[in-house]
Amino acid sequence: MSRDDELQALVDRVAEAASAFIGGDIRTYVRLLPHATGYTLMSPYGGVRHGFDHSDEALDATARHFQGGEAKLEVVQAERSGDLALLVAVERQHGVVGAPPAQDWSLRVTLVFCREEGEWRLLHRHADALVHEIDHAHLARLAGGDSQPGHSDSSG
């Protein structure tokens, strides 16, 4: 398999995994994208997590949270150098996540893969919901910890 074919196969797996995840099929997601030993996640919900919880309890909870939808991967950039691969993409997603009704759940994602035990494994995922541009004031509120876009502090 050529280098370009190998990278395309990885992109195809990521696209299939995104569809499985939004659809609540977390076990298919994990099968398609095994996680590297040093995996880190910068979740769209904030914070930084280390490692991936493969327990049945964690997988079942995730499956319940992602209740159905569809995803299409829009690749912005895909590169490979040696045992590292990088994908920058937009996961164009629509579905039911948590309590709200079906809506746009598109995410900007950066995925870093490393070759571990002869296969590509996900080493790092950074995902955020800033697919649609926001203004500086909104960004400043988010950076300051205010998660409510229209909220202003009236404590004066």
Buried (B, 14 or more C-beta within 10 A) or exposed (E): EEEEEEBBEBBEBBBBBBBBBBBBBBBBBBEBBBBBEEBBBBEBEEEEEEEBEEEEEEBEEBBEEBBEBEBBBEEEEBEBEEEEBBBBBBBBBBBBBEEEEEEEBBBBBBBBBBBBEEEBBBBBBBBBEBBEEEEEEBEEBBEEEEEEEEEEEEEE
